[in-house]
C-alpha cells in the first residue's frame, strides 16, 4: 500500500523518475512525495488509479514551494489531469486529502522544518534568481537529503478533518459545437446567446464573471 522505501542508512528514498517528471531536483517535490505517502497511509488507501482520491493543495501561485504538488501527484497518482487535485490558493505548504469512504486528513509542512530548510545554500542560489536546474548538484542533493533524512514528525503536522465535505462535479462526455466558432465545447461550458449554443469566448464572457459549472 505504501510507496515508502528506505535506503540502507534508514533514509527515505524517492524514485529517480520523480525528478524527471518534475523537471529538476529540488526539496519541495520530495516534501510533496513524502506528504502523499503519509496521506495514503493515514487514509488506508492505495494510489489513485481512477477517481477516488481528491487532493486540495493550499498552494497559490508564484511560490517555489509549489513544487510539492508534483511530488503529491507522483506518490498518490491524484493528478491535475484526472481532476483529482485542486488548488485553494491559501499560500500554505499544506494539503487536504479526501477519500469518499475514508474521510479527510490535512497535512501541513511544519514551520520549524521550513525555517531549517530555508537556511540551506540551495535557497541562496534560488534567491539570486538561479533556476533549480542550474544550482550546483552538491547543493541540490544536500537540501534534498535534509528532507529524505528527516522524520515524519519533523516534517509534518497531521490532522484528521472529520467534517470535510466535497461533492465532485459529475463526469460527462456530452458536448456540442459552438454556433459561432464551430469548435466542440463540453456541456458545462456552453452558454446560450441569441438562442444559440456558444462557447465562453464567443459568448462575451468576462474574466470577472462568476461561472457556475453545471450541466445544461
URFEN-V412836 format. One record per residue. RES is the residue in one small letter. SS is DSSP state (2 for helix, 1 for strand, 0 for the rest). PHI is phi in radians with two decimals (none if undefined). Layout:
RES:SS:PHI
RES:SS:PHI
This chain:
x:0:none
x:0:-1.60
x:0:-1.60
x:0:-1.26
x:1:-2.30
x:1:-1.84
x:0:-1.42
x:0:-1.08
x:0:-1.55
x:0:1.56
x:0:-1.31
x:1:-1.15
x:1:-2.13
x:0:-2.05
x:0:-1.19
x:0:-1.04
x:2:-1.18
x:2:-1.00
x:2:-1.31
x:2:-1.16
x:2:-1.12
x:2:-1.29
x:0:1.90
x:0:-2.75
x:0:-1.58
x:0:-2.75
x:2:-1.29
x:2:-1.32
x:2:-1.15
x:2:-1.27
x:2:-0.98
x:2:-1.13
x:2:-1.06
x:2:-1.15
x:2:-1.05
x:2:-1.12
x:2:-1.08
x:2:-1.09
x:2:-1.09
x:2:-1.04
x:2:-1.17
x:2:-1.11
x:2:-1.51
x:0:1.22
x:0:-2.24
x:0:-1.50
x:0:-0.98
x:0:-1.46
x:0:-1.28
x:0:-2.15
x:0:-2.40
x:0:-1.93
x:1:-2.21
x:1:-2.06
x:1:-2.13
x:1:-2.03
x:1:-1.35
x:0:-1.57
x:0:-1.15
x:0:-1.92
x:0:-2.14
x:0:1.36
x:0:-1.96
x:2:-0.99
x:2:-1.15
x:2:-1.06
x:2:-1.00
x:2:-1.04
x:2:-1.15
x:2:-1.18
x:2:-1.11
x:2:-1.09
x:2:-1.06
x:2:-1.16
x:2:-1.51
x:2:-1.91
x:0:1.12
x:0:-1.54
x:0:-1.87
x:0:-1.07
x:0:-1.09
x:0:-1.50
x:0:1.38
x:0:-1.66
x:1:-2.01
x:1:-2.24
x:1:-1.91
x:0:-1.91
x:0:1.04
x:0:-1.65
x:0:1.24
x:0:-2.10
x:0:-1.51
x:1:-2.72
x:1:-2.72
x:1:-1.87
x:1:-1.94
x:1:-2.26
x:1:-2.18
x:0:-0.95
x:0:-1.73
x:0:-2.03
x:1:1.57
x:1:-2.30
x:1:-2.41
x:1:-1.81
x:1:-2.15
x:1:-1.99
x:1:-1.29
x:0:-1.17
x:2:-1.00
x:2:-1.09
x:2:-1.32
x:2:-1.09
x:2:-1.11
x:2:-1.10
x:2:-1.12
x:2:-1.16
x:0:-1.47
x:0:-1.22
x:2:-1.07
x:2:-0.89
x:2:-1.35
x:2:-1.15
x:2:-1.13
x:2:-1.12
x:2:-1.24
x:0:-1.50
x:0:1.57
x:0:-1.40
x:0:-1.17
x:2:-0.96
x:2:-1.21
x:2:-1.76
x:0:-1.20
x:0:-0.88
x:2:-0.99
x:2:-1.11
x:2:-1.17
x:2:-1.10
x:2:-1.18
x:2:-1.10
x:2:-1.26
x:2:-1.11
x:2:-1.08
x:2:-1.04
x:2:-1.27
x:2:-1.15
x:2:-1.52
x:0:-1.32
x:0:-1.45
x:2:-1.08
x:2:-1.15
x:2:-1.21
x:2:-1.44
x:1:-2.30
x:1:-1.89
x:1:-1.99
x:1:-2.47
x:1:-1.21
x:0:-2.09
x:0:-1.15
x:0:-1.74
x:0:-1.23
x:0:-2.28
x:0:-2.70
x:0:-2.04
x:0:-1.13
x:0:-1.17
x:0:-1.02
x:0:-1.29
x:0:-2.56
x:0:-1.69
x:0:-1.24
x:1:-2.63
x:1:-2.64
x:1:-1.49
x:0:-1.14
x:0:-1.27
x:0:-1.75
x:0:-1.61
x:0:1.40
x:0:-1.55
x:1:-1.13
x:1:-2.36
x:1:-1.26
x:2:-0.98
x:2:-1.14
x:2:-1.84
x:0:-1.38
x:1:-2.27
x:1:-1.91
x:1:-2.34
x:0:0.94
x:0:1.38
x:1:-2.13
x:1:-1.33
x:1:-2.38
x:0:-1.41
x:2:-1.05
x:2:-1.10
x:2:-1.37
x:2:-1.44
x:0:1.49
x:0:-0.98
x:0:-1.79
x:0:-1.09
x:0:-1.54
x:0:-1.38
x:0:-1.45
x:0:-1.91
x:0:-1.82
x:0:-1.56
x:0:-2.24
x:0:-1.05
x:0:-1.38
